[in-house]
Amino acid sequence: MSWAYEFVELDKAMHDRASFDCGEAELNVFIQTQAAKHMKVGISKTMLLQASVPLSDGKYPICAFYTIAPSSIRRDTLPEALAKKLPRYPVPVFMLAQMAVHLKYHGQGLGKITLIKALEYLWEINSKMRAFAVIVDCLNKNAEQFYSKYGFETLCDHNGKTRMFMPMKIIAKLFQ
């Protein structure tokens, strides 16, 4: 099965969340039960890449998704060279809160595509509402390796997960 050409906002009436399986229970539960609720109350936005063909019930399977949210970090969690240039109050950032690819599409480059689309979307938002960086809390070592491969740097330990970041200055070089 192939995927569509663009990411769209999650619509629980249109997208089959129940069949999504990326191999990580936490991410599966999020897309199946929490993503739409979080969007409804205004704390995050989930964008997804649906399959190009709907199921017999008319809903589209989800091939990949990402969830973004506004956030902030403490200045003292940043490397000293960056921290000294910033104010002492919390620094605004965008959080790449969730990102996953369905097991059927592992190994086909869809993780890279999803990350690029998420960063591109956040770069567009940054033109209207500034943030210092994009952060991500890695679920496991595989996630850390994935984000490291694409230029994210370790920031700190946060609630037992490795928090990584990429400054918007780096993202600007990708999309300008």
BABATI-435555 format. One line per field, with one value per atom (N, C-alpha, C): residue number from 1; chain; x, y negated, z; residue in one letter; atom name. Coordinates in Angstrom, 3 decimals, padded with zeros to 6 digits. Atoms other than C-alpha are relative to their C-alpha. Example, Ala and Ser with C-alpha at 12.3 -4.5 7.8 and 13.67 -1.06 7.14 Angstrom:
2
num: [1,1,1,2,2,2]
cadena: [A,A,A,A,A,A]
x: [000.890,012.300,000.900,-000.820,013.670,-000.770]
y: [001.190,004.500,-001.200,001.190,001.060,-001.090]
z: [000.000,007.800,000.000,-000.060,007.140,000.730]
residuo: [A,A,A,S,S,S]
atomo: [N,CA,C,N,CA,C]
This chain:
176
num: [1,1,1,2,2,2,3,3,3,4,4,4,5,5,5,6,6,6,7,7,7,8,8,8,9,9,9,10,10,10,11,11,11,12,12,12,13,13,13,14,14,14,15,15,15,16,16,16,17,17,17,18,18,18,19,19,19,20,20,20,21,21,21,22,22,22,23,23,23,24,24,24,25,25,25,26,26,26,27,27,27,28,28,28,29,29,29,30,30,30,31,31,31,32,32,32,33,33,33,34,34,34,35,35,35,36,36,36,37,37,37,38,38,38,39,39,39,40,40,40,41,41,41,42,42,42,43,43,43,44,44,44,45,45,45,46,46,46,47,47,47,48,48,48,49,49,49,50,50,50,51,51,51,52,52,52,53,53,53,54,54,54,55,55,55,56,56,56,57,57,57,58,58,58,59,59,59,60,60,60,61,61,61,62,62,62,63,63,63,64,64,64,65,65,65,66,66,66,67,67,67,68,68,68,69,69,69,70,70,70,71,71,71,72,72,72,73,73,73,74,74,74,75,75,75,76,76,76,77,77,77,78,78,78,79,79,79,80,80,80,81,81,81,82,82,82,83,83,83,84,84,84,85,85,85,86,86,86,87,87,87,88,88,88,89,89,89,90,90,90,91,91,91,92,92,92,93,93,93,94,94,94,95,95,95,96,96,96,97,97,97,98,98,98,99,99,99,100,100,100,101,101,101,102,102,102,103,103,103,104,104,104,105,105,105,106,106,106,107,107,107,108,108,108,109,109,109,110,110,110,111,111,111,112,112,112,113,113,113,114,114,114,115,115,115,116,116,116,117,117,117,118,118,118,119,119,119,120,120,120,121,121,121,122,122,122,123,123,123,124,124,124,125,125,125,126,126,126,127,127,127,128,128,128,129,129,129,130,130,130,131,131,131,132,132,132,133,133,133,134,134,134,135,135,135,136,136,136,137,137,137,138,138,138,139,139,139,140,140,140,141,141,141,142,142,142,143,143,143,144,144,144,145,145,145,146,146,146,147,147,147,148,148,148,149,149,149,150,150,150,151,151,151,152,152,152,153,153,153,154,154,154,155,155,155,156,156,156,157,157,157,158,158,158,159,159,159,160,160,160,161,161,161,162,162,162,163,163,163,164,164,164,165,165,165,166,166,166,167,167,167,168,168,168,169,169,169,170,170,170,171,171,171,172,172,172,173,173,173,174,174,174,175,175,175,176,176,176]
cadena: [A,A,A,A,A,A,A,A,A,A,A,A,A,A,A,A,A,A,A,A,A,A,A,A,A,A,A,A,A,A,A,A,A,A,A,A,A,A,A,A,A,A,A,A,A,A,A,A,A,A,A,A,A,A,A,A,A,A,A,A,A,A,A,A,A,A,A,A,A,A,A,A,A,A,A,A,A,A,A,A,A,A,A,A,A,A,A,A,A,A,A,A,A,A,A,A,A,A,A,A,A,A,A,A,A,A,A,A,A,A,A,A,A,A,A,A,A,A,A,A,A,A,A,A,A,A,A,A,A,A,A,A,A,A,A,A,A,A,A,A,A,A,A,A,A,A,A,A,A,A,A,A,A,A,A,A,A,A,A,A,A,A,A,A,A,A,A,A,A,A,A,A,A,A,A,A,A,A,A,A,A,A,A,A,A,A,A,A,A,A,A,A,A,A,A,A,A,A,A,A,A,A,A,A,A,A,A,A,A,A,A,A,A,A,A,A,A,A,A,A,A,A,A,A,A,A,A,A,A,A,A,A,A,A,A,A,A,A,A,A,A,A,A,A,A,A,A,A,A,A,A,A,A,A,A,A,A,A,A,A,A,A,A,A,A,A,A,A,A,A,A,A,A,A,A,A,A,A,A,A,A,A,A,A,A,A,A,A,A,A,A,A,A,A,A,A,A,A,A,A,A,A,A,A,A,A,A,A,A,A,A,A,A,A,A,A,A,A,A,A,A,A,A,A,A,A,A,A,A,A,A,A,A,A,A,A,A,A,A,A,A,A,A,A,A,A,A,A,A,A,A,A,A,A,A,A,A,A,A,A,A,A,A,A,A,A,A,A,A,A,A,A,A,A,A,A,A,A,A,A,A,A,A,A,A,A,A,A,A,A,A,A,A,A,A,A,A,A,A,A,A,A,A,A,A,A,A,A,A,A,A,A,A,A,A,A,A,A,A,A,A,A,A,A,A,A,A,A,A,A,A,A,A,A,A,A,A,A,A,A,A,A,A,A,A,A,A,A,A,A,A,A,A,A,A,A,A,A,A,A,A,A,A,A,A,A,A,A,A,A,A,A,A,A,A,A,A,A,A,A,A,A,A,A,A,A,A,A,A,A,A,A,A,A,A,A,A,A,A,A,A,A,A,A,A,A,A,A,A,A,A,A,A,A,A,A,A,A,A,A,A,A,A,A,A,A,A,A]
x: [000.839,000.000,000.886,-000.810,001.341,-000.640,000.513,001.000,-000.341,000.426,-000.551,001.199,-001.085,001.494,000.275,-000.230,001.058,-000.558,000.469,000.598,-001.239,001.242,-002.848,-000.263,000.349,-004.318,-000.843,000.776,-005.674,-001.477,001.457,-009.425,-000.531,000.390,-010.847,-001.177,001.087,-013.870,000.524,-000.544,-011.602,001.155,-001.209,-008.564,-000.177,000.083,-008.329,001.154,-001.022,-006.419,000.204,-000.035,-007.242,001.018,-000.905,-005.087,001.461,-001.378,-001.968,000.860,-000.943,000.986,001.418,-001.389,004.537,000.980,-000.868,005.864,000.310,-000.203,005.925,-001.366,001.322,002.916,-000.356,000.270,003.240,-000.467,000.384,003.028,-001.316,001.273,000.226,-001.166,001.062,-001.871,-000.245,000.155,-001.190,-000.868,000.762,-002.470,-001.417,001.306,-005.361,-000.951,000.907,-006.700,000.228,-000.291,-005.016,000.168,-000.332,-004.019,-001.201,001.185,-007.542,-000.465,000.392,-008.332,000.927,-000.960,-005.154,-000.236,000.301,-006.041,-001.261,001.279,-009.578,000.168,-000.205,-008.361,001.101,-000.950,-005.644,001.405,-001.354,-002.414,001.026,-000.923,-000.929,-000.735,000.571,-001.464,000.662,-000.525,-001.079,-000.261,000.053,-000.316,000.367,-000.269,-000.315,000.047,-000.056,000.417,-000.863,000.932,-002.457,000.336,-000.140,-002.532,-000.738,000.627,-003.513,-001.367,001.278,-006.451,-000.720,000.731,-009.199,-000.338,000.487,-010.361,-001.453,001.392,-013.789,-000.988,000.888,-015.314,000.167,-000.208,-014.047,001.086,-001.061,-011.400,001.360,-001.343,-007.757,000.948,-001.031,-005.019,001.060,-001.059,-002.247,001.350,-001.332,001.216,001.052,-000.941,003.078,-000.677,000.535,002.377,001.063,-000.793,003.984,-000.940,000.767,002.655,000.940,-000.800,003.927,-000.756,000.592,003.327,000.971,-000.894,004.660,000.557,-000.600,007.003,001.043,-001.111,009.874,001.028,-001.081,013.199,000.714,-000.816,015.404,001.310,-001.245,018.389,001.184,-001.152,020.742,000.083,-000.102,019.941,000.758,-000.694,021.579,001.515,-001.452,025.294,000.343,-000.351,027.036,000.126,-000.186,027.948,-001.333,001.322,024.263,-000.733,000.738,022.910,000.353,-000.417,024.942,-000.616,000.604,023.221,-001.505,001.455,019.713,-000.410,000.496,017.561,-000.107,000.036,017.265,-001.357,001.321,013.554,-000.142,000.148,012.214,000.070,-000.237,013.216,-001.054,001.027,010.405,000.610,-000.409,010.822,-001.253,001.041,008.702,000.370,-000.256,008.349,-000.547,000.435,008.218,-000.386,000.465,006.100,-000.123,000.164,005.410,000.353,-000.240,006.559,000.115,-000.035,005.992,-000.347,000.270,005.869,-000.578,000.617,003.607,001.033,-000.937,005.504,000.099,-000.005,004.496,000.983,-000.815,006.606,001.400,-001.358,009.722,001.009,-001.066,012.915,-000.199,000.273,011.413,000.291,-000.335,012.663,-001.116,001.139,009.328,000.278,-000.383,010.853,000.706,-000.721,013.207,-000.969,000.992,010.359,-000.871,000.862,008.177,000.733,-000.788,010.945,000.179,-000.184,011.646,-001.295,001.287,007.948,-000.344,000.253,007.655,000.863,-000.889,010.687,-000.410,000.453,009.411,-001.237,001.219,006.017,000.350,-000.403,007.680,000.759,-000.687,009.892,-001.018,001.064,006.724,-000.648,000.591,005.202,000.967,-001.015,008.465,000.012,000.043,007.975,-001.056,001.067,004.898,000.149,-000.155,005.732,001.364,-001.394,009.412,000.224,-000.478,011.051,001.499,-001.452,014.712,000.431,-000.422,014.807,-001.198,000.950,012.923,000.606,-000.469,013.180,-000.797,000.654,012.323,000.481,-000.343,012.215,000.004,-000.165,013.539,-000.559,000.636,011.554,001.015,-000.998,014.618,001.294,-001.303,018.184,-000.132,000.204,016.937,-000.447,000.458,015.139,001.156,-001.173,018.275,000.921,-000.871,020.319,-000.620,000.700,017.687,000.160,-000.065,017.575,001.435,-001.415,021.369,000.449,-000.368,021.750,-000.410,000.498,019.770,000.360,-000.542,021.651,-000.502,000.438,019.842,001.137,-001.030,022.137,-000.651,000.511,021.681,-000.033,000.188,020.343,000.123,-000.005,019.659,-000.852,000.914,017.866,-001.284,001.279,014.154,-001.007,000.959,011.812,000.429,-000.506,014.034,000.223,-000.218,014.280,001.086,-000.998,017.072,-000.716,000.572,015.975,001.064,-000.911,017.559,-000.565,000.459,017.401,000.721,-000.603,018.069,-000.399,000.323,018.333,-000.698,000.700,016.067,000.995,-001.020,019.236,000.454,-000.378,020.151,-001.149,001.182,016.612,-000.151,000.062,016.719,000.878,-000.907,019.659,-000.608,000.650,017.504,-001.059,001.189,014.569,000.086,-000.129,015.897,000.631]
y: [001.177,000.000,-001.243,001.213,-003.457,-001.120,001.114,-006.719,-001.176,001.209,-010.036,-000.928,000.908,-013.020,-001.079,001.055,-015.397,000.354,-000.177,-015.497,-000.855,000.698,-016.506,000.096,-000.012,-017.279,001.232,-001.154,-014.304,-000.351,000.133,-013.919,001.371,-001.333,-011.085,000.583,-000.516,-010.814,000.563,-000.370,-010.304,001.000,-000.812,-008.442,001.179,-001.229,-004.884,000.045,000.036,-005.333,001.372,-001.282,-001.873,000.981,-000.976,000.058,-000.453,000.483,-002.073,000.797,-000.738,-000.064,-000.302,000.323,-001.411,000.878,-000.861,001.206,-000.555,000.632,-001.187,-000.280,000.111,-000.872,-001.437,001.380,-004.452,-000.868,000.783,-005.939,000.487,-000.547,-003.588,-000.522,000.482,-004.540,-001.485,001.437,-008.215,-000.289,000.306,-008.235,000.563,-000.643,-005.892,-000.677,000.493,-007.601,-001.432,001.304,-010.911,-001.140,001.065,-012.858,-000.891,000.800,-013.964,-000.815,000.724,-014.920,-001.184,001.088,-016.987,-001.129,001.026,-018.789,-000.762,000.622,-019.465,-001.036,000.953,-021.162,-001.021,001.011,-023.063,000.086,-000.099,-021.663,000.540,-000.487,-020.086,000.133,-000.228,-019.446,001.232,-001.221,-016.084,-000.044,-000.058,-015.881,001.422,-001.378,-012.597,000.169,-000.417,-010.936,001.242,-001.121,-008.702,000.862,-000.878,-005.760,-000.638,000.600,-006.660,000.597,-000.674,-004.224,000.247,-000.222,-004.096,001.477,-001.331,-000.977,000.138,-000.230,000.562,-000.896,000.891,-001.688,-001.467,001.362,-004.794,-000.765,000.669,-005.670,000.360,-000.195,-006.040,000.490,-000.427,-004.067,-001.091,000.971,-006.163,000.671,-000.527,-005.575,-000.556,000.660,-008.079,-001.231,001.232,-011.006,-000.702,000.757,-013.748,-000.930,000.898,-015.861,-001.084,001.138,-019.326,-000.776,000.806,-021.603,-001.117,001.030,-024.860,000.458,-000.374,-024.507,-001.047,000.861,-026.178,000.859,-000.682,-025.141,-001.022,000.864,-026.524,-000.282,000.423,-028.424,000.857,-000.741,-026.443,001.446,-001.342,-023.194,-000.025,000.143,-024.543,-000.029,000.152,-024.386,-001.459,001.336,-027.379,-001.045,000.951,-029.002,-000.535,000.440,-029.161,-000.713,000.530,-029.888,-001.448,001.354,-033.044,-001.077,000.955,-034.696,-000.176,-000.028,-034.080,-000.633,000.586,-035.746,001.051,-000.902,-034.244,000.663,-000.613,-033.441,001.176,-001.179,-030.265,-000.381,000.240,-030.060,000.751,-000.677,-029.335,000.948,-001.014,-026.205,000.668,-000.888,-023.947,001.408,-001.392,-020.388,000.914,-001.092,-017.520,001.095,-000.797,-015.659,001.492,-001.397,-012.451,000.086,-000.270,-010.977,001.504,-001.454,-007.479,000.367,-000.573,-005.374,001.395,-001.329,-002.339,001.065,-001.102,000.967,000.397,-000.374,001.680,-000.825,000.931,-001.289,-000.195,000.095,-000.817,000.379,-000.294,-000.844,-000.574,000.577,-002.840,-001.499,001.421,-006.300,-000.905,000.823,-007.454,-000.736,000.718,-008.383,-001.305,001.193,-010.815,-001.005,000.877,-012.227,-000.671,000.535,-012.657,-001.068,000.987,-014.447,-001.271,001.175,-016.771,-000.801,000.697,-017.594,-000.694,000.626,-018.274,-001.253,001.159,-020.592,-001.109,000.990,-022.326,-000.735,000.589,-022.898,-000.949,000.850,-024.280,-001.232,001.152,-026.535,-001.024,000.906,-027.993,-000.711,000.595,-028.576,-001.020,000.883,-030.174,-001.376,001.302,-032.940,-000.916,000.775,-034.049,-000.046,-000.109,-032.922,000.607,-000.414,-032.698,000.995,-000.932,-029.878,000.162,-000.130,-029.213,001.290,-001.315,-025.525,000.936,-001.117,-022.294,001.011,-001.019,-019.777,001.277,-001.306,-016.095,000.818,-000.924,-013.666,001.405,-001.296,-010.346,001.138,-001.134,-007.245,001.076,-001.051,-004.974,-000.322,000.204,-004.607,-000.053,000.044,-003.915,-001.383,001.352,-007.253,-000.995,000.871,-008.980,000.091,-000.191,-007.482,-000.621,000.570,-008.504,-001.518,001.460,-012.140,-000.505,000.381,-012.322,000.019,-000.142,-011.148,-001.231,001.159,-014.209,-001.331,001.245,-016.767,-000.460,000.385,-016.876,000.283,-000.140,-017.317,000.280,-000.295,-016.008,-001.283,001.179,-018.658,000.366,-000.396,-016.931,001.254,-001.074,-014.105,-000.665,000.598,-014.919,001.113,-001.045,-012.593,001.385,-001.310,-009.606,000.203,-000.084,-010.362,-000.994,000.930,-011.975,-001.077,001.123,-015.420,-000.500,000.472,-016.547,-001.278,001.250,-019.834,-000.295,000.553,-021.534,-001.476,001.425,-025.347,-000.381,000.457,-027.176,-000.557,000.483,-028.694,001.129,-001.160,-025.199,000.352,-000.323,-024.535,-001.030,001.057,-027.865,000.356,-000.374,-026.544,001.079,-001.054,-023.608,-000.554,000.438,-025.681,-001.383,001.328,-029.089,000.107]
z: [000.000,000.000,000.000,000.069,-000.823,000.820,-000.787,001.043,-000.896,000.714,000.007,-000.207,000.341,-001.146,001.030,-000.973,001.772,001.372,-001.368,005.515,000.205,-000.303,006.746,001.501,-001.417,010.145,000.325,-000.461,012.084,000.063,-000.050,011.629,000.379,-000.464,013.706,-000.782,000.832,011.401,-001.321,001.313,008.397,000.083,-000.117,009.745,000.949,-000.790,011.036,000.999,-001.045,014.293,000.636,-000.722,015.696,-000.569,000.610,013.223,-000.016,000.035,013.675,000.971,-000.835,014.986,-000.473,000.337,015.004,000.758,-000.786,017.401,001.386,-001.308,020.394,000.618,-000.625,022.702,000.364,-000.423,024.022,-001.168,001.180,020.528,-000.599,000.492,019.449,000.825,-000.891,022.479,-000.228,000.219,021.857,-001.228,001.218,018.260,000.079,-000.065,019.056,000.980,-001.047,022.193,000.464,-000.585,023.004,-000.997,000.950,019.883,-000.311,000.331,018.928,001.206,-001.226,022.548,000.236,-000.199,022.793,-000.994,000.992,019.578,000.390,-000.359,020.796,001.116,-001.096,023.989,-000.299,000.444,022.104,000.564,-000.544,023.548,-000.994,001.024,020.430,-001.323,001.326,016.754,-000.581,000.613,015.033,-001.499,001.459,011.333,-000.405,000.397,009.472,-001.497,001.395,006.205,-000.095,000.120,005.265,-001.205,001.163,002.900,-001.171,001.185,-000.658,-000.305,000.266,-000.644,001.333,-001.255,002.012,000.212,-000.349,003.817,-000.445,000.424,003.121,000.746,-000.756,005.831,-000.388,000.474,004.011,000.743,-000.744,006.597,-000.592,000.528,005.648,001.096,-000.957,007.433,000.145,-000.272,008.998,-000.259,000.314,007.546,000.962,-000.897,009.744,000.583,-000.582,012.049,000.826,-000.961,014.069,000.760,-000.854,016.915,000.494,-000.445,017.768,001.071,-001.060,020.736,000.368,-000.523,022.128,001.340,-001.271,025.074,000.368,-000.383,026.903,000.733,-000.714,028.386,000.881,-000.847,031.112,-000.728,000.637,029.838,000.445,-000.519,032.069,-000.488,000.581,030.231,-001.333,001.285,027.056,000.186,-000.069,026.262,000.330,-000.506,027.869,-001.107,001.105,024.534,-000.511,000.427,023.580,001.131,-001.151,027.064,000.299,-000.375,027.621,-000.894,000.925,024.642,000.227,-000.195,026.012,001.320,-001.254,028.669,001.103,-001.150,032.142,000.202,-000.143,031.856,-000.974,000.880,030.144,-001.488,001.422,026.488,-000.816,000.795,023.986,-001.036,000.970,021.875,-000.560,000.517,019.712,000.423,-000.375,020.929,-001.089,000.860,018.494,000.984,-001.136,021.026,-000.315,000.412,019.100,-001.483,001.415,015.818,-000.165,000.187,014.478,-001.435,001.320,011.326,000.218,-000.086,010.905,-000.360,000.237,010.989,-001.473,001.424,007.358,-000.820,000.778,006.263,000.568,-000.541,008.406,-001.084,000.944,006.360,-001.388,001.320,003.474,-000.061,-000.005,004.466,000.476,-000.411,005.832,001.313,-001.212,009.206,-000.340,000.446,007.480,-000.624,000.632,005.377,001.052,-001.050,008.468,000.812,-000.748,010.372,-000.824,000.858,007.427,-000.085,000.091,007.085,001.313,-001.306,010.830,000.157,-000.116,010.770,-000.962,000.973,007.641,000.523,-000.561,009.285,001.148,-001.123,012.433,-000.490,000.577,010.296,-000.497,000.453,008.733,001.184,-001.205,012.180,000.595,-000.568,013.312,-000.667,000.673,010.748,000.628,-000.643,012.742,001.519,-001.448,016.283,000.278,-000.150,017.141,001.143,-001.012,019.059,-000.211,000.071,019.829,-000.681,000.485,018.904,-000.084,-000.039,018.329,000.960,-000.934,021.155,-000.198,000.054,021.320,001.193,-001.084,024.255,-000.584,000.669,022.964,000.844,-000.657,023.837,000.376,-000.240,023.631,-000.760,000.665,022.302,-001.519,001.453,018.764,-000.442,000.322,018.768,000.111,-000.162,020.076,-001.219,001.164,017.241,-001.254,001.151,014.683,-000.017,-000.030,015.799,-000.096,000.105,016.188,-001.449,001.411,012.597,-000.820,000.739,011.474,000.653,-000.516,013.559,001.351,-001.337,016.897,000.982,-001.024,019.902,001.349,-001.339,023.434,000.818,-000.840,025.771,001.473,-001.414,029.101,000.174,-000.358,030.851,000.482,-000.380,031.228,000.263,-000.389,033.119,-000.486,000.372,032.370,-001.490,001.447,028.650,-000.386,000.506,026.696,-000.805,000.739,025.564,-000.963,001.038,022.301,-000.602,000.595,020.427,-001.305,001.208,017.124,-000.044,000.060,017.057,-001.309,001.204,014.622,-001.027,000.946,013.094,-000.932,000.826,011.860,-000.934,000.815,010.635,-001.125,001.032,008.765,-001.203,001.098,006.728,-000.895,000.780,005.620,-000.955,000.745,004.341,-000.606,000.619,003.297,-001.357]
residuo: [M,M,M,S,S,S,W,W,W,A,A,A,Y,Y,Y,E,E,E,F,F,F,V,V,V,E,E,E,L,L,L,D,D,D,K,K,K,A,A,A,M,M,M,H,H,H,D,D,D,R,R,R,A,A,A,S,S,S,F,F,F,D,D,D,C,C,C,G,G,G,E,E,E,A,A,A,E,E,E,L,L,L,N,N,N,V,V,V,F,F,F,I,I,I,Q,Q,Q,T,T,T,Q,Q,Q,A,A,A,A,A,A,K,K,K,H,H,H,M,M,M,K,K,K,V,V,V,G,G,G,I,I,I,S,S,S,K,K,K,T,T,T,M,M,M,L,L,L,L,L,L,Q,Q,Q,A,A,A,S,S,S,V,V,V,P,P,P,L,L,L,S,S,S,D,D,D,G,G,G,K,K,K,Y,Y,Y,P,P,P,I,I,I,C,C,C,A,A,A,F,F,F,Y,Y,Y,T,T,T,I,I,I,A,A,A,P,P,P,S,S,S,S,S,S,I,I,I,R,R,R,R,R,R,D,D,D,T,T,T,L,L,L,P,P,P,E,E,E,A,A,A,L,L,L,A,A,A,K,K,K,K,K,K,L,L,L,P,P,P,R,R,R,Y,Y,Y,P,P,P,V,V,V,P,P,P,V,V,V,F,F,F,M,M,M,L,L,L,A,A,A,Q,Q,Q,M,M,M,A,A,A,V,V,V,H,H,H,L,L,L,K,K,K,Y,Y,Y,H,H,H,G,G,G,Q,Q,Q,G,G,G,L,L,L,G,G,G,K,K,K,I,I,I,T,T,T,L,L,L,I,I,I,K,K,K,A,A,A,L,L,L,E,E,E,Y,Y,Y,L,L,L,W,W,W,E,E,E,I,I,I,N,N,N,S,S,S,K,K,K,M,M,M,R,R,R,A,A,A,F,F,F,A,A,A,V,V,V,I,I,I,V,V,V,D,D,D,C,C,C,L,L,L,N,N,N,K,K,K,N,N,N,A,A,A,E,E,E,Q,Q,Q,F,F,F,Y,Y,Y,S,S,S,K,K,K,Y,Y,Y,G,G,G,F,F,F,E,E,E,T,T,T,L,L,L,C,C,C,D,D,D,H,H,H,N,N,N,G,G,G,K,K,K,T,T,T,R,R,R,M,M,M,F,F,F,M,M,M,P,P,P,M,M,M,K,K,K,I,I,I,I,I,I,A,A,A,K,K,K,L,L,L,F,F,F,Q,Q,Q]
atomo: [N,CA,C,N,CA,C,N,CA,C,N,CA,C,N,CA,C,N,CA,C,N,CA,C,N,CA,C,N,CA,C,N,CA,C,N,CA,C,N,CA,C,N,CA,C,N,CA,C,N,CA,C,N,CA,C,N,CA,C,N,CA,C,N,CA,C,N,CA,C,N,CA,C,N,CA,C,N,CA,C,N,CA,C,N,CA,C,N,CA,C,N,CA,C,N,CA,C,N,CA,C,N,CA,C,N,CA,C,N,CA,C,N,CA,C,N,CA,C,N,CA,C,N,CA,C,N,CA,C,N,CA,C,N,CA,C,N,CA,C,N,CA,C,N,CA,C,N,CA,C,N,CA,C,N,CA,C,N,CA,C,N,CA,C,N,CA,C,N,CA,C,N,CA,C,N,CA,C,N,CA,C,N,CA,C,N,CA,C,N,CA,C,N,CA,C,N,CA,C,N,CA,C,N,CA,C,N,CA,C,N,CA,C,N,CA,C,N,CA,C,N,CA,C,N,CA,C,N,CA,C,N,CA,C,N,CA,C,N,CA,C,N,CA,C,N,CA,C,N,CA,C,N,CA,C,N,CA,C,N,CA,C,N,CA,C,N,CA,C,N,CA,C,N,CA,C,N,CA,C,N,CA,C,N,CA,C,N,CA,C,N,CA,C,N,CA,C,N,CA,C,N,CA,C,N,CA,C,N,CA,C,N,CA,C,N,CA,C,N,CA,C,N,CA,C,N,CA,C,N,CA,C,N,CA,C,N,CA,C,N,CA,C,N,CA,C,N,CA,C,N,CA,C,N,CA,C,N,CA,C,N,CA,C,N,CA,C,N,CA,C,N,CA,C,N,CA,C,N,CA,C,N,CA,C,N,CA,C,N,CA,C,N,CA,C,N,CA,C,N,CA,C,N,CA,C,N,CA,C,N,CA,C,N,CA,C,N,CA,C,N,CA,C,N,CA,C,N,CA,C,N,CA,C,N,CA,C,N,CA,C,N,CA,C,N,CA,C,N,CA,C,N,CA,C,N,CA,C,N,CA,C,N,CA,C,N,CA,C,N,CA,C,N,CA,C,N,CA,C,N,CA,C,N,CA,C,N,CA,C,N,CA,C,N,CA,C,N,CA,C,N,CA,C,N,CA,C,N,CA,C,N,CA,C,N,CA,C,N,CA,C,N,CA,C,N,CA,C,N,CA,C,N,CA,C,N,CA,C,N,CA,C,N,CA,C,N,CA,C,N,CA,C,N,CA,C,N,CA,C,N,CA,C,N,CA,C,N,CA,C,N,CA,C,N,CA,C,N,CA,C,N,CA,C,N,CA,C,N,CA,C,N,CA,C,N,CA,C,N,CA,C,N,CA,C,N,CA,C,N,CA,C,N,CA,C]
